[in-house]
Amino acid sequence: RDERPRRDDRFQRDERPRRDDRPRREDRFQRDERPAVPRFERVDLPEERLRPGPPTALENKGKRRAATQKSIKDRLRGPNADLLLEALKVPARGNSLRQWTHGFHTYPGRFHPHLPQTILQDLSPETHPVVLDPFMGGGTVLVEALLRGHEALGNDLNPISLLVARERTRWMSRRNAERVWGALEETRDLVEDRMEDKRPLRRPYTDLLKPHHPPHLFVELLHWIEAIDALPESPERETLRAVFSSLVIKFSNRKADTSLETKETAYPKGSVSRWMMAKTQELLGFQMAFGEALREKKRPQLFNENVRELPSLPNNSVDCIITSPPYPGTYDYFLHHELRMLWLGLTTSPMKQGELGAKRNFTPKQWKQVFREFMTVLHHRTVPDGRCYLVIGDWLDHSDRISGIEFVRQYGPSTGWEVESGASAKRELFEEELIEAFGEAGRWEHLILLKNRKSAPDPTT
C-alpha cells in the first residue's frame, strides 16, 4: 500500500495512518533518501475527564459581557437586511462557543459562531460550494462551512492564526486521537525526567520570555516546548504545539490576550503539565465529535499570505466570502500574539510589517489605500455574482467618528463590489475613553452584503 502514489481525493489526511513515509509525486522514486517518520504508539484515552484544578484565589478574570439582543439598537438597509441583523445578534445564552472546536484557544476579535451559522443557512453547498475567509483568525467561519458541506478556504498573515485554525478544523478518528495521546504521554515523561535531572535549557528569546512568567511556570513551559519540538514532524506534534500555545497567556503575568497590563499569577508548581493533559483531552474530544458531525470528510485549504496579493488563490475560484477585516486603528494583533510567536519560534517580521490597520501605525490615508487593494484582489478571486459578507465597525479618525458602512458604500464600488444590503447594530461600550470619544452617536458594528458585479470571464481567453 505504501508503494502506491498518494491521491489527495482518495484518503483524508487525518484518517490515513499517521505514517507519512509515502513519497510525494515529485520524488516517489527517491524513497530511500527520505527519512522515515516513526509512528507514535496508540494509548487509550482516559475515561474520566481530567481536571487541572479550580482557578486560584488571585486570579480574577471577571465576566465577559456580550452584545445581546437587549444591548443593541439596529438599522436595516436592503432586501437581505433582516438576515444580516439576525446574524449580528449574539445569543444571550447558550453553549455555541463550546460546540465543536470553537472553544479551543482564545483569539481576540473572533466571530461568534452564530454569525456564520446564520449566513450559511441561507447558502447551499450546491450553489455556493467554495467559502473563503481571507482574515480567518481562529477559523470560526471554516468550521461552520465544513459542517454544512462547503469547501472551506482560509487565509491569515498571522502564523498563530494558521496554527489555531488548523486544529479547530482538524477532524479526528479515535485511532488517531489515541496516537496524539501516546505522543502526549511520551512528552510528559520526557519533561518529568528532564526536570528531575534539573538540566539547564536555553531557547531563542529566553531573556525576552522570562520576565513574562513566574519562575516556576517559566521553567515548566520551557521544558514542555523543548520536549514537544523534539518530536518528529507530524500531526501529533502540530496538535501539541497548538495546545501549548493556548496556555501561554494563562501562565503569564498578562491580564488577557488583548491587554499588556500585568497581574499576579498564583498557579502552583506542576500546573503546566496538568493543563497540557486536560486541554489535550478536551481538544481531542471536540475533534472526534467534529469528525462525526461532518457531512463529508473534507479538509480546508489554509494560506499564510498577504491578503493584498493571495498568489495561491486562482481568479474566479470563490463563491462566497465571509470575513471581518481588522477594524482600523483599533487593535494591535501582532502585540497580542507576539509572546506566543516567540515561544513557538515562529517568524514575526511578516506579521509585524504587514498587519493591516494596526493601532500602532494606523493612518486614514493608508487605510483607504489598503482597503482598495485587498477588496480588489478579493473581487478578482470571486466568481461573477459572488457574495461578500463583510463585518466592520466604526472607527475614529483623530476625533471624528467614521461610519464603517458609509466608508464601504463610498469606496466599495471602485473595487468592483456593489453594496446590496446592510445591517447595523449599536454596541455597548465599557471603556470611559471610548464612550467619550464616540459620543452620543456611539459605536456601531455593520454586516454588509456585497455582490461581485463583474461579467463572466470569456472562456476563449
C-alpha positions as CSV (number, residue, x, y, z in Angstrom):
1,R,0.0,0.0,0.0
2,D,2.8,2.4,0.8
3,E,4.3,1.9,-2.7
4,R,1.2,3.5,-4.4
5,P,1.4,7.3,-5.1
6,R,-0.7,9.4,-2.8
7,R,-4.1,10.6,-4.1
8,D,-5.5,13.6,-2.2
9,D,-9.1,12.8,-3.2
10,R,-8.9,9.2,-2.0
11,F,-7.9,9.5,1.6
12,Q,-8.3,12.3,4.0
13,R,-5.1,13.3,5.9
14,D,-6.4,12.7,9.4
15,E,-7.9,9.3,8.6
16,R,-4.8,7.9,7.0
17,P,-2.4,6.1,9.3
18,R,-0.1,8.7,10.8
19,R,2.8,7.4,8.8
20,D,3.8,10.0,6.3
21,D,6.6,8.0,4.7
22,R,4.9,7.6,1.4
23,P,6.8,9.5,-1.4
24,R,5.4,12.7,-2.9
25,R,4.7,12.6,-6.6
26,E,7.8,14.5,-7.5
27,D,10.1,12.2,-5.5
28,R,8.3,8.9,-5.4
29,F,11.3,7.1,-6.9
30,Q,13.7,8.5,-4.3
31,R,12.0,7.0,-1.3
32,D,15.2,5.6,0.3
33,E,16.6,9.1,0.5
34,R,13.8,10.3,2.7
35,P,14.0,9.7,6.5
36,A,11.1,7.6,7.8
37,V,8.9,9.3,10.4
38,P,8.2,6.9,13.4
39,R,4.7,6.2,14.3
40,F,3.5,7.1,17.8
41,E,2.2,4.2,20.0
42,R,-1.6,4.3,20.4
43,V,-2.6,4.8,24.0
44,D,-6.2,4.5,25.3
45,L,-7.8,7.8,26.1
46,P,-8.7,8.3,29.8
47,E,-12.4,7.5,30.5
48,E,-12.8,10.3,33.1
49,R,-12.3,14.0,32.3
50,L,-9.1,15.3,33.6
51,R,-9.5,18.4,35.7
52,P,-6.4,20.6,36.4
53,G,-8.0,22.3,39.4
54,P,-10.1,25.3,40.1
55,P,-8.9,28.9,39.5
56,T,-6.7,30.2,42.2
57,A,-7.8,32.9,44.6
58,L,-5.5,35.5,43.0
59,E,-7.0,35.0,39.5
60,N,-9.8,37.4,38.7
61,K,-10.9,37.1,35.2
62,G,-14.2,38.9,35.6
63,K,-17.3,38.2,33.4
64,R,-17.3,38.6,29.7
65,R,-20.2,40.8,28.6
66,A,-21.6,40.1,25.1
67,A,-23.7,42.3,22.9
68,T,-27.0,40.6,23.0
69,Q,-30.4,41.5,21.5
70,K,-31.1,43.5,24.7
71,S,-28.0,45.7,24.4
72,I,-28.1,46.8,20.8
73,K,-30.0,49.2,18.6
74,D,-30.3,48.4,15.0
75,R,-30.6,49.8,11.5
76,L,-31.6,48.0,8.3
77,R,-31.0,48.6,4.6
78,G,-31.7,46.4,1.6
79,P,-33.6,43.2,0.7
80,N,-31.5,40.9,2.9
81,A,-31.2,43.2,5.9
82,D,-33.3,41.1,8.2
83,L,-31.0,38.1,7.7
84,L,-27.9,40.3,8.3
85,L,-29.3,41.7,11.5
86,E,-30.2,38.3,12.8
87,A,-26.6,37.2,12.1
88,L,-25.2,40.2,14.0
89,K,-27.2,39.4,17.2
90,V,-25.2,37.4,19.6
91,P,-27.3,34.9,21.6
92,A,-27.8,35.9,25.2
93,R,-27.1,32.4,26.4
94,G,-26.2,29.0,25.0
95,N,-23.2,26.8,24.6
96,S,-22.4,27.6,20.9
97,L,-18.9,28.8,21.9
98,R,-18.3,25.3,23.4
99,Q,-19.7,23.4,20.4
100,W,-17.3,21.5,18.3
101,T,-13.8,23.1,18.4
102,H,-14.9,26.8,18.8
103,G,-13.9,26.9,22.5
104,F,-10.3,25.9,21.8
105,H,-7.7,28.6,22.0
106,T,-8.7,32.2,22.7
107,Y,-8.4,34.6,19.7
108,P,-9.0,38.4,20.0
109,G,-11.7,39.8,17.8
110,R,-13.1,36.5,16.6
111,F,-16.6,35.9,15.3
112,H,-19.3,34.4,17.4
113,P,-20.3,31.2,15.6
114,H,-23.9,32.5,15.4
115,L,-22.8,34.9,12.6
116,P,-21.5,32.4,10.0
117,Q,-24.1,29.9,11.1
118,T,-26.9,32.3,10.2
119,I,-25.4,33.3,6.9
120,L,-24.5,29.8,5.8
121,Q,-28.1,28.6,6.5
122,D,-29.1,30.8,3.5
123,L,-26.4,29.4,1.2
124,S,-26.5,25.9,-0.3
125,P,-23.2,24.0,-0.9
126,E,-24.6,23.3,-4.4
127,T,-25.0,27.0,-5.3
128,H,-22.1,28.4,-3.3
129,P,-19.7,25.5,-2.8
130,V,-16.5,27.4,-2.0
131,V,-16.4,29.7,1.1
132,L,-13.4,31.9,1.8
133,D,-12.4,33.8,4.9
134,P,-9.3,35.9,3.9
135,F,-8.9,37.1,7.6
136,M,-9.7,33.7,9.1
137,G,-8.3,34.4,12.6
138,G,-9.2,31.3,14.7
139,G,-11.1,29.6,11.9
140,T,-14.7,30.0,13.1
141,V,-16.1,30.5,9.5
142,L,-14.2,27.5,8.3
143,V,-15.6,25.2,11.0
144,E,-19.1,26.2,10.2
145,A,-18.6,25.9,6.4
146,L,-17.2,22.4,6.7
147,L,-20.1,21.4,8.9
148,R,-22.5,22.4,6.2
149,G,-20.7,20.6,3.4
150,H,-18.9,23.6,1.8
151,E,-15.3,23.7,0.6
152,A,-13.5,25.9,3.1
153,L,-10.6,28.2,2.3
154,G,-8.8,30.4,4.9
155,N,-6.0,32.9,4.9
156,D,-4.3,35.0,7.5
157,L,-0.9,36.6,7.8
158,N,-0.7,35.7,11.5
159,P,1.1,32.4,11.9
160,I,-0.8,31.8,15.2
161,S,-4.0,32.0,13.2
162,L,-2.7,29.2,10.9
163,L,-1.8,27.1,14.0
164,V,-5.2,27.6,15.7
165,A,-7.4,27.3,12.5
166,R,-5.7,24.1,11.5
167,E,-6.5,22.5,14.9
168,R,-10.1,23.8,15.0
169,T,-10.8,22.4,11.6
170,R,-9.0,19.1,12.2
171,W,-11.4,16.2,12.5
172,M,-10.1,13.2,14.4
173,S,-10.8,9.4,14.5
174,R,-10.4,7.7,17.8
175,R,-7.5,5.8,16.3
176,N,-5.6,9.0,15.6
177,A,-6.7,10.6,18.9
178,E,-5.0,7.7,20.7
179,R,-1.8,8.4,18.8
180,V,-1.9,12.0,19.9
181,W,-2.4,10.8,23.5
182,G,0.5,8.5,23.1
183,A,2.7,11.4,21.9
184,L,1.5,13.5,24.8
185,E,2.3,10.8,27.4
186,E,5.7,10.3,25.8
187,T,6.3,14.1,26.0
188,R,5.2,14.3,29.6
189,D,7.6,11.5,30.6
190,L,10.4,13.3,29.0
191,V,9.5,16.6,30.7
192,E,9.4,14.9,34.1
193,D,12.8,13.2,33.5
194,R,14.5,16.4,32.5
195,M,13.0,18.4,35.4
196,E,14.2,15.8,37.8
197,D,17.7,16.0,36.3
198,K,17.5,19.8,36.6
199,R,19.0,20.0,33.2
200,P,19.6,23.6,32.1
201,L,17.8,24.7,28.9
202,R,18.3,27.6,26.6
203,R,15.9,28.6,23.9
204,P,15.9,31.5,21.4
205,Y,14.5,34.7,23.1
206,T,14.8,33.2,26.6
207,D,15.7,36.5,28.0
208,L,12.7,38.1,26.4
209,L,10.3,35.4,27.6
210,K,11.4,35.0,31.1
211,P,10.0,38.3,32.5
212,H,6.5,37.4,31.4
213,H,6.1,34.3,33.7
214,P,6.7,33.4,37.3
215,P,10.0,31.5,37.6
216,H,8.5,28.0,38.4
217,L,6.0,28.3,35.5
218,F,8.6,29.6,33.1
219,V,10.8,26.5,33.8
220,E,7.9,24.2,33.1
221,L,6.9,25.9,29.9
222,L,10.5,25.8,28.7
223,H,10.7,22.0,29.3
224,W,7.4,21.4,27.7
225,I,8.1,23.3,24.5
226,E,11.5,21.8,24.2
227,A,10.1,18.3,24.6
228,I,7.3,18.9,22.1
229,D,9.7,20.3,19.5
230,A,11.9,17.2,19.9
231,L,9.0,15.1,18.5
232,P,9.3,14.3,14.8
233,E,7.3,16.4,12.3
234,S,3.8,15.0,12.5
235,P,0.2,15.9,13.0
236,E,0.6,14.9,16.6
237,R,3.4,17.4,17.1
238,E,1.2,20.1,15.5
239,T,-1.6,19.4,17.9
240,L,0.6,19.6,21.0
241,R,2.1,22.9,19.8
242,A,-1.4,24.3,19.4
243,V,-2.3,23.2,22.9
244,F,0.8,24.7,24.3
245,S,0.0,28.0,22.5
246,S,-3.4,28.0,24.2
247,L,-1.8,28.1,27.6
248,V,0.9,30.7,27.1
249,I,-1.1,33.7,28.3
250,K,-2.8,31.7,31.1
251,F,0.6,31.1,32.7
252,S,1.9,34.6,32.1
253,N,1.6,37.8,34.1
254,R,-0.7,39.4,31.5
255,K,-4.3,40.1,32.3
256,A,-5.6,38.9,29.0
257,D,-4.7,38.4,25.3
258,T,-5.9,41.9,24.5
259,S,-4.1,43.6,27.4
260,L,-0.5,44.3,28.2
261,E,-1.4,45.1,31.8
262,T,0.0,42.7,34.3
263,K,-1.5,40.6,37.1
264,E,-0.2,38.3,39.8
265,T,-0.3,34.7,38.9
266,A,-0.7,32.0,41.6
267,Y,-0.7,28.7,39.7
268,P,1.2,26.2,41.7
269,K,4.1,24.0,40.5
270,G,3.0,21.3,38.1
271,S,0.2,23.4,36.7
272,V,1.6,23.4,33.1
273,S,1.6,19.6,33.0
274,R,-1.9,19.2,34.4
275,W,-3.3,21.8,32.0
276,M,-1.5,20.3,29.0
277,M,-3.1,16.9,29.7
278,A,-6.6,18.3,30.4
279,K,-6.6,20.7,27.4
280,T,-5.4,18.0,25.0
281,Q,-8.0,15.6,26.2
282,E,-10.7,18.3,25.8
283,L,-9.5,19.1,22.3
284,L,-9.4,15.5,21.1
285,G,-13.0,15.0,22.3
286,F,-14.1,18.1,20.3
287,Q,-12.2,16.9,17.3
288,M,-13.7,13.4,17.4
289,A,-17.2,14.9,17.7
290,F,-16.5,17.3,14.9
291,G,-15.5,14.4,12.6
292,E,-18.7,12.5,13.4
293,A,-20.8,15.6,12.6
294,L,-19.2,16.3,9.2
295,R,-21.4,15.5,6.2
296,E,-18.2,14.9,4.2
297,K,-14.7,14.4,5.5
298,K,-13.2,17.5,3.8
299,R,-10.1,19.4,4.8
300,P,-9.8,23.2,4.4
301,Q,-7.1,24.8,2.4
302,L,-5.2,27.3,4.6
303,F,-2.9,30.0,3.4
304,N,-0.4,32.3,5.3
305,E,-0.3,35.1,2.7
306,N,-0.7,38.8,2.4
307,V,-4.4,39.5,1.6
308,R,-3.3,42.2,-0.8
309,E,-1.8,39.5,-3.1
310,L,-3.1,36.0,-2.3
311,P,-0.9,34.4,-5.0
312,S,-2.0,30.8,-4.2
313,L,-5.7,31.5,-4.9
314,P,-6.8,31.5,-8.6
315,N,-9.1,34.1,-10.0
316,N,-12.9,33.2,-10.2
317,S,-12.4,30.4,-7.6
318,V,-14.5,31.6,-4.7
319,D,-18.3,31.7,-4.5
320,C,-18.8,33.4,-1.1
321,I,-16.6,35.4,1.3
322,I,-17.5,35.8,5.0
323,T,-14.9,37.9,6.8
324,S,-14.1,40.7,9.1
325,P,-11.0,42.8,8.2
326,P,-9.2,44.5,11.1
327,Y,-11.1,47.4,12.5
328,P,-8.8,50.4,11.6
329,G,-6.8,51.8,14.4
330,T,-8.5,49.5,17.0
331,Y,-6.2,46.6,17.7
332,D,-2.6,45.5,17.5
333,Y,-2.9,41.8,16.8
334,F,0.8,41.4,16.5
335,L,1.3,42.6,20.1
336,H,-1.5,40.3,21.2
337,H,0.3,37.2,19.7
338,E,4.0,38.2,19.9
339,L,4.6,36.2,23.1
340,R,3.1,33.1,21.6
341,M,5.2,33.5,18.4
342,L,8.4,33.8,20.4
343,W,7.6,30.7,22.4
344,L,6.9,28.7,19.3
345,G,9.8,30.0,17.3
346,L,7.7,31.5,14.6
347,T,8.9,34.3,12.3
348,T,7.5,37.6,13.5
349,S,8.6,40.1,10.8
350,P,5.9,39.4,8.1
351,M,3.1,39.9,10.7
352,K,4.8,42.9,12.3
353,Q,5.4,44.6,9.0
354,G,2.3,43.5,7.1
355,E,-0.5,43.8,9.7
356,L,-3.3,45.9,8.3
357,G,-4.9,48.8,10.1
358,A,-2.9,48.3,13.3
359,K,-3.4,50.8,16.1
360,R,0.3,51.4,16.4
361,N,0.7,52.7,12.8
362,F,-2.8,53.5,11.6
363,T,-3.4,56.5,9.3
364,P,-6.7,57.2,7.5
365,K,-4.9,57.7,4.1
366,Q,-3.1,54.4,4.5
367,W,-6.4,52.5,5.3
368,K,-8.2,53.8,2.2
369,Q,-5.4,52.5,0.0
370,V,-5.2,49.2,1.8
371,F,-8.9,48.7,1.7
372,R,-9.0,49.3,-2.1
373,E,-6.1,46.9,-2.6
374,F,-7.4,43.9,-0.7
375,M,-11.0,44.3,-1.9
376,T,-9.8,44.5,-5.5
377,V,-7.9,41.2,-5.0
378,L,-11.0,39.6,-3.5
379,H,-13.1,40.8,-6.4
380,H,-10.8,39.1,-8.8
381,R,-10.8,35.8,-6.8
382,T,-14.6,35.7,-6.6
383,V,-16.9,34.4,-9.3
384,P,-19.3,36.7,-11.1
385,D,-22.3,37.5,-8.9
386,G,-20.3,36.1,-6.0
387,R,-21.1,37.3,-2.5
388,C,-19.0,39.0,0.2
389,Y,-20.4,39.3,3.8
390,L,-18.2,42.0,5.4
391,V,-18.2,42.7,9.1
392,I,-16.7,46.1,10.0
393,G,-17.1,48.5,12.9
394,D,-16.9,52.3,13.2
395,W,-13.5,53.8,14.0
396,L,-12.0,57.2,14.9
397,D,-10.0,59.5,12.6
398,H,-8.5,61.7,15.3
399,S,-11.6,62.9,17.0
400,D,-14.0,62.2,14.1
401,R,-16.2,59.1,14.0
402,I,-16.1,57.2,10.7
403,S,-19.0,55.1,9.8
404,G,-17.9,51.7,8.6
405,I,-20.9,51.1,6.3
406,E,-20.7,54.6,4.7
407,F,-17.0,54.0,4.1
408,V,-17.7,50.7,2.3
409,R,-20.6,52.4,0.3
410,Q,-18.2,55.1,-0.8
411,Y,-15.1,53.0,-1.7
412,G,-16.5,49.6,-2.4
413,P,-17.8,50.3,-6.0
414,S,-14.3,51.4,-7.1
415,T,-13.1,47.8,-6.3
416,G,-15.8,46.0,-8.2
417,W,-18.2,45.4,-5.4
418,E,-21.8,46.7,-5.1
419,V,-23.5,47.1,-1.7
420,E,-26.8,45.2,-1.8
421,S,-27.8,45.1,1.9
422,G,-26.6,46.1,5.3
423,A,-27.5,45.8,8.9
424,S,-26.0,47.9,11.8
425,A,-26.0,47.2,15.5
426,K,-25.1,49.7,18.1
427,R,-22.6,48.1,20.5
428,E,-22.3,48.9,24.2
429,L,-19.0,50.5,25.2
430,F,-17.4,49.8,28.6
431,E,-14.2,51.9,28.5
432,E,-14.7,55.5,29.5
433,E,-12.2,56.7,26.9
434,L,-14.2,55.1,24.1
435,I,-17.5,56.3,25.5
436,E,-16.3,59.9,25.4
437,A,-14.6,59.5,22.0
438,F,-17.6,58.2,20.2
439,G,-20.1,60.5,22.0
440,E,-23.8,60.2,21.8
441,A,-23.8,58.5,18.4
442,G,-22.0,55.6,19.9
443,R,-20.1,52.9,18.2
444,W,-21.8,50.7,15.5
445,E,-20.9,47.4,14.0
446,H,-22.0,46.6,10.5
447,L,-22.6,43.4,8.5
448,I,-22.7,44.3,4.8
449,L,-23.6,42.1,1.8
450,L,-21.7,43.0,-1.3
451,K,-22.2,41.4,-4.8
452,N,-19.5,41.0,-7.4
453,R,-20.9,42.6,-10.5
454,K,-18.2,41.7,-12.9
455,S,-19.2,40.0,-16.1
456,A,-18.5,36.3,-16.6
457,P,-15.0,35.6,-17.9
458,D,-14.7,34.8,-21.6
459,P,-13.9,31.1,-21.8
460,T,-12.0,31.6,-25.0
461,T,-9.4,33.9,-23.4
